[in-house]
């Protein structure tokens, strides 16, 4: 009985491993390639290009994002994401993605405003407004704060 339980556990582990290995990583358009340097992380690389570090891991079949090493050549996918501040690696190709925020008007938040309402008013996505104003919780804005409204 004990041997049968161990055999079933081993077969289950084998099936789960084969499925995980054979699963194809997500695919995006490739912005370019980055060769990992000593001390770099997926997050610092992601900040360099404005790209989601988890998308970089997925694109390159990296199962454990903390296990990258110098010399690895990573395809950088076109998977934009605003990241919280932190160490940023030196980009190895092209300009950072997306373009920098250029504030055309500024808007002072009034009671009852939401980023969605403000974005509709100015024709800019709420995520872009949040990114240009370092807002990490789109549901938390305060009356009296002034927002940079980026060009559409």
Backbone bond lengths (Angstrom), bond angles and torsions (degrees), N, CA, C in turn:
res aa  C-N    CA-C-N  psi(-1)  N-CA   C-N-CA  omega(-1)  CA-C   N-CA-C  phi
1 X - - - 1.452 - - 1.524 110.99 -
2 X 1.318 116.27 -43.49 1.450 120.82 -179.16 1.529 110.44 -65.21
3 X 1.317 115.85 -38.81 1.463 121.55 178.82 1.532 110.66 -65.06
4 X 1.337 117.31 -39.59 1.464 121.86 179.54 1.528 110.53 -65.54
5 X 1.334 117.44 -40.20 1.456 121.86 178.89 1.533 110.39 -64.89
6 X 1.324 115.83 -41.79 1.461 119.79 178.20 1.519 110.91 -64.74
7 X 1.336 116.92 -40.06 1.468 121.28 179.64 1.528 110.81 -65.16
8 X 1.320 116.92 -41.78 1.469 120.76 178.43 1.533 109.98 -64.03
9 X 1.324 115.96 -43.27 1.471 119.86 177.68 1.519 111.47 -60.90
10 X 1.324 117.45 -41.78 1.458 121.66 178.84 1.523 111.40 -64.60
11 X 1.334 117.24 -43.37 1.464 121.00 178.37 1.529 111.10 -63.92
12 X 1.309 116.23 -41.15 1.472 120.06 177.89 1.522 110.97 -62.39
13 X 1.330 116.63 -44.07 1.462 120.81 177.31 1.525 110.68 -61.26
14 X 1.320 117.95 -41.44 1.461 122.25 178.90 1.521 111.32 -62.56
15 X 1.333 116.91 -45.11 1.472 121.04 -179.99 1.526 110.29 -63.03
16 X 1.330 117.68 -45.83 1.462 120.71 -179.86 1.522 111.66 -64.14
17 X 1.322 117.41 -37.74 1.460 121.46 179.14 1.515 110.84 -67.42
18 X 1.306 118.10 -44.03 1.467 121.73 -179.52 1.520 110.10 -63.31
19 X 1.340 118.33 -41.49 1.455 120.66 178.77 1.515 111.35 -64.63
20 X 1.323 117.92 -41.59 1.466 121.14 -178.84 1.521 110.80 -65.91
21 X 1.314 117.85 -40.73 1.454 121.24 -178.55 1.520 111.20 -71.69
22 X 1.333 117.33 -36.36 1.459 119.56 -175.92 1.527 112.63 -82.52
23 X 1.335 118.46 -11.01 1.460 120.39 178.91 1.523 109.36 -66.52
24 X 1.322 115.59 125.64 1.468 120.18 -178.74 1.517 109.87 -75.96
25 X 1.342 118.06 136.78 1.457 119.81 177.56 1.535 110.76 -68.69
26 X 1.324 115.58 156.21 1.460 120.42 177.43 1.525 109.20 -62.39
27 X 1.324 117.21 152.19 1.466 121.19 -178.49 1.520 110.50 -125.75
28 X 1.314 114.73 134.09 1.453 123.37 175.66 1.527 107.41 -127.95
29 X 1.314 115.76 171.18 1.470 119.49 170.65 1.527 106.80 -64.78
30 X 1.319 116.95 146.33 1.468 121.37 -177.18 1.528 109.15 -98.09
31 X 1.341 115.55 125.77 1.464 121.05 177.50 1.526 111.11 -78.12
32 X 1.315 116.74 -33.66 1.463 122.52 -177.90 1.519 109.28 168.32
33 X 1.305 116.94 -168.81 1.462 121.77 -179.64 1.533 110.42 -123.67
34 X 1.318 114.83 146.85 1.461 122.47 -178.14 1.525 107.61 -128.26
35 X 1.322 117.04 127.54 1.456 121.73 175.68 1.528 107.73 -94.36
36 X 1.329 115.64 121.09 1.462 121.64 -176.41 1.529 110.47 -64.57
37 X 1.330 114.63 132.43 1.460 121.83 175.97 1.520 108.96 -106.10
38 X 1.306 116.64 163.59 1.458 122.07 -179.79 1.529 110.41 -56.47
39 X 1.321 116.68 132.55 1.460 121.97 177.14 1.518 114.70 87.86
40 X 1.321 118.70 -6.29 1.468 120.92 -178.79 1.527 110.84 -81.78
41 X 1.333 114.62 149.06 1.465 122.06 176.46 1.520 108.36 -123.68
42 X 1.332 116.46 166.73 1.467 118.80 177.01 1.525 111.24 -63.53
43 X 1.336 117.12 -31.30 1.465 118.86 179.71 1.523 111.28 -70.74
44 X 1.337 118.79 -41.10 1.472 119.05 179.75 1.533 109.23 -69.04
45 X 1.331 117.53 -34.39 1.472 120.82 176.61 1.528 109.30 -67.73
46 X 1.330 117.07 -43.16 1.467 121.11 178.07 1.527 111.66 -59.20
47 X 1.338 117.56 -41.88 1.469 120.70 178.39 1.522 111.45 -65.06
48 X 1.334 117.21 -33.30 1.469 120.70 -179.04 1.523 111.76 -61.36
49 X 1.325 116.80 -32.86 1.463 120.77 -175.52 1.524 113.32 -115.12
50 X 1.349 118.20 -0.76 1.463 121.19 -177.61 1.512 111.34 68.91
51 X 1.341 116.36 37.62 1.459 122.12 -174.00 1.526 109.71 -121.43
52 X 1.324 116.26 146.20 1.456 123.17 178.18 1.533 110.17 -63.65
53 X 1.351 118.56 119.90 1.465 120.55 -179.74 1.519 113.03 -60.81
54 X 1.339 116.63 -31.93 1.470 119.60 178.78 1.520 110.14 -68.82
55 X 1.338 117.52 -32.29 1.469 120.82 176.30 1.527 110.29 -69.00
56 X 1.337 117.34 -36.60 1.467 120.35 176.25 1.526 108.99 -62.09
57 X 1.332 116.80 -45.29 1.467 121.05 179.01 1.523 110.31 -60.80
58 X 1.318 116.81 -47.16 1.464 120.73 -179.09 1.523 111.63 -63.19
59 X 1.328 116.66 -45.24 1.463 121.54 -179.20 1.529 111.97 -58.79
60 X 1.329 115.47 -34.49 1.465 120.38 -175.36 1.527 113.81 -101.33
61 X 1.337 116.88 9.22 1.458 120.77 177.81 1.517 113.69 66.26
62 X 1.330 116.95 29.94 1.463 121.35 -179.91 1.523 107.92 -88.25
63 X 1.324 116.38 115.48 1.458 121.45 -178.19 1.522 111.41 -79.53
64 X 1.324 117.00 -40.38 1.460 121.92 179.94 1.532 108.22 -113.78
65 X 1.351 117.67 101.67 1.463 121.01 -175.79 1.527 115.47 -58.68
66 X 1.325 118.09 -18.85 1.455 119.49 179.41 1.530 111.49 -87.03
67 X 1.321 117.69 2.27 1.461 121.31 -177.99 1.532 110.80 -113.45
68 X 1.325 115.80 62.16 1.465 119.84 170.30 1.519 106.51 -109.63
69 X 1.308 117.06 154.87 1.460 119.03 -176.69 1.524 110.40 -138.48
70 X 1.338 116.65 156.18 1.465 120.76 -179.95 1.523 111.26 -54.25
71 X 1.326 114.30 138.09 1.459 120.64 179.40 1.516 113.57 98.52
72 X 1.340 117.86 -16.53 1.469 119.47 177.71 1.522 108.72 -65.03
73 X 1.319 116.93 136.90 1.469 122.28 177.27 1.520 107.46 -101.98
74 X 1.320 116.55 111.77 1.464 122.41 -175.85 1.521 111.26 -103.89
75 X 1.324 116.19 131.27 1.464 121.33 171.11 1.527 106.36 -78.18
76 X 1.324 116.96 128.29 1.467 121.47 -179.41 1.528 107.95 -98.57
77 X 1.361 116.25 112.24 1.467 119.76 -176.71 1.520 112.30 -79.05
78 X 1.310 115.65 159.07 1.458 122.14 176.34 1.530 107.99 -85.00
79 X 1.328 115.53 69.84 1.464 122.50 -178.08 1.527 106.95 -125.42
80 X 1.318 116.01 74.51 1.462 121.84 -174.90 1.526 111.70 -57.25
81 X 1.333 115.43 142.93 1.460 122.08 172.96 1.524 109.12 -160.20
82 X 1.324 115.99 133.95 1.467 120.46 173.75 1.521 107.29 -78.88
83 X 1.318 116.82 128.63 1.462 121.65 -177.74 1.518 110.29 -112.78
84 X 1.333 116.75 151.80 1.467 118.78 175.88 1.518 110.35 -63.99
85 X 1.315 117.79 157.55 1.463 121.03 -178.96 1.530 111.51 -57.74
86 X 1.320 115.27 151.53 1.460 120.93 178.78 1.513 109.53 170.10
87 X 1.332 117.02 -173.42 1.462 120.28 179.22 1.526 110.92 -60.02
88 X 1.316 115.80 138.05 1.463 121.57 179.32 1.519 109.25 -122.95
89 X 1.322 115.83 129.64 1.468 120.96 178.10 1.525 109.49 -76.92
90 X 1.316 115.96 159.66 1.461 120.80 175.28 1.527 108.48 -74.21
91 X 1.345 117.60 126.03 1.464 119.03 178.66 1.531 110.30 -66.45
92 X 1.314 116.21 146.77 1.460 121.28 -178.84 1.522 112.74 -107.12
93 X 1.333 116.76 -1.20 1.466 120.11 176.68 1.517 109.25 -156.46
94 X 1.313 115.16 154.38 1.454 125.14 172.10 1.522 116.83 40.40
95 X 1.321 115.57 176.69 1.460 120.57 178.53 1.524 110.42 -73.47
96 X 1.339 117.02 154.44 1.464 119.23 175.94 1.520 110.10 -58.36
97 X 1.281 115.96 153.01 1.463 123.12 -177.83 1.512 107.04 -113.83
98 X 1.275 123.79 129.40 1.456 132.15 0.86 1.525 111.45 -87.70
99 X 1.343 116.58 -177.52 1.461 119.59 179.83 1.528 111.40 -62.64
100 X 1.326 117.18 156.06 1.467 119.59 -180.00 1.524 111.41 -64.97
101 X 1.315 114.63 157.32 1.464 120.65 179.82 1.531 109.53 -75.11
102 X 1.314 115.79 126.11 1.463 120.70 172.38 1.522 106.16 -118.06
103 X 1.310 115.63 114.25 1.461 120.62 -175.67 1.515 109.52 -82.64
104 X 1.315 115.05 116.27 1.462 118.38 175.88 1.518 108.40 -83.58
105 X 1.353 119.13 -67.78 1.462 117.57 170.46 1.524 110.25 -103.68
106 X 1.307 115.24 169.03 1.464 122.43 169.99 1.518 106.09 -117.08
107 X 1.330 116.56 149.18 1.454 120.42 -177.50 1.517 109.08 -133.35
108 X 1.337 116.41 132.66 1.462 121.54 176.30 1.528 108.57 -94.68
109 X 1.317 115.66 124.09 1.462 121.99 -177.15 1.519 110.08 -68.66
110 X 1.327 115.53 135.38 1.466 121.09 175.41 1.528 108.30 -113.51
111 X 1.309 116.39 161.57 1.458 121.80 -179.88 1.531 110.18 -55.43
112 X 1.320 116.82 132.78 1.466 121.61 179.54 1.520 113.66 96.01
113 X 1.333 117.83 -12.05 1.467 120.68 178.64 1.525 111.23 -69.05
114 X 1.321 115.65 149.68 1.464 122.57 169.69 1.522 106.51 -130.49
115 X 1.313 116.65 158.85 1.470 118.76 177.49 1.524 110.95 -61.63
116 X 1.321 116.87 -33.14 1.468 119.49 179.01 1.524 110.51 -63.81
117 X 1.324 117.50 -47.34 1.480 120.52 178.76 1.530 111.34 -61.69
118 X 1.326 115.87 -43.30 1.465 119.83 179.80 1.523 110.18 -63.99
119 X 1.332 116.84 -40.46 1.469 120.07 -178.98 1.527 111.50 -65.66
120 X 1.323 117.14 -38.87 1.472 120.36 177.49 1.523 109.62 -65.27
121 X 1.310 116.60 -41.75 1.468 121.29 -179.21 1.535 112.03 -59.42
122 X 1.353 116.31 -39.66 1.460 120.39 -176.20 1.530 113.88 -101.97
123 X 1.325 117.95 -3.89 1.464 120.85 178.23 1.523 113.83 71.11
124 X 1.335 116.61 32.59 1.465 122.38 -179.63 1.522 107.23 -127.93
125 X 1.331 118.25 144.25 1.465 119.53 -178.53 1.530 110.64 -65.44
126 X 1.339 116.74 146.84 1.463 119.47 179.16 1.533 111.62 -63.43
127 X 1.334 117.39 -29.78 1.467 120.77 179.68 1.525 110.93 -68.68
128 X 1.331 116.41 -37.14 1.466 119.63 179.03 1.535 110.43 -69.02
129 X 1.348 116.79 -40.05 1.467 120.14 176.74 1.532 109.18 -62.40
130 X 1.329 116.60 -44.13 1.465 120.92 179.53 1.525 110.70 -61.49
131 X 1.322 116.40 -43.87 1.468 120.17 -179.78 1.525 110.84 -61.66
132 X 1.320 117.74 -46.02 1.465 121.29 -176.21 1.527 112.98 -70.59
133 X 1.336 116.18 -14.78 1.458 120.41 179.85 1.524 112.47 -114.67
134 X 1.328 116.82 12.87 1.473 122.77 -179.51 1.523 112.19 52.21
135 X 1.318 115.87 45.27 1.465 121.92 176.92 1.528 106.56 -98.90
136 X 1.335 116.58 120.12 1.456 120.49 -177.60 1.519 112.84 -99.59
137 X 1.337 117.56 -15.24 1.456 121.87 175.73 1.521 107.04 -121.02
138 X 1.335 116.94 105.23 1.461 121.04 -175.81 1.523 113.34 -64.15
139 X 1.322 117.49 -14.50 1.457 120.94 179.51 1.523 112.31 -92.81
140 X 1.332 117.16 1.14 1.465 119.81 -176.72 1.525 110.41 -122.90
141 X 1.322 115.13 96.31 1.472 121.72 171.08 1.524 106.22 -129.75
142 X 1.336 116.69 153.99 1.465 120.42 -174.67 1.515 111.08 -119.10
143 X 1.326 115.10 136.78 1.460 121.17 175.37 1.519 108.51 -58.57
144 X 1.327 115.67 136.98 1.466 121.67 -179.95 1.507 113.54 99.01
145 X 1.358 117.46 -22.19 1.467 119.91 176.77 1.530 109.82 -72.59
146 X 1.306 116.09 148.11 1.461 121.13 178.27 1.517 109.66 -103.38
147 X 1.322 116.71 131.54 1.444 122.45 -178.95 1.534 111.56 -106.46
148 X 1.300 115.96 140.30 1.449 122.52 169.47 1.525 105.53 -80.40
149 X 1.310 118.24 126.09 1.465 121.51 177.45 1.538 107.16 -103.70
150 X 1.343 117.31 109.17 1.459 119.71 -176.86 1.530 111.78 -71.04
151 X 1.316 115.23 158.51 1.464 120.51 177.43 1.529 108.64 -63.02
152 X 1.334 117.72 140.18 1.485 119.96 179.75 1.519 112.62 -66.43
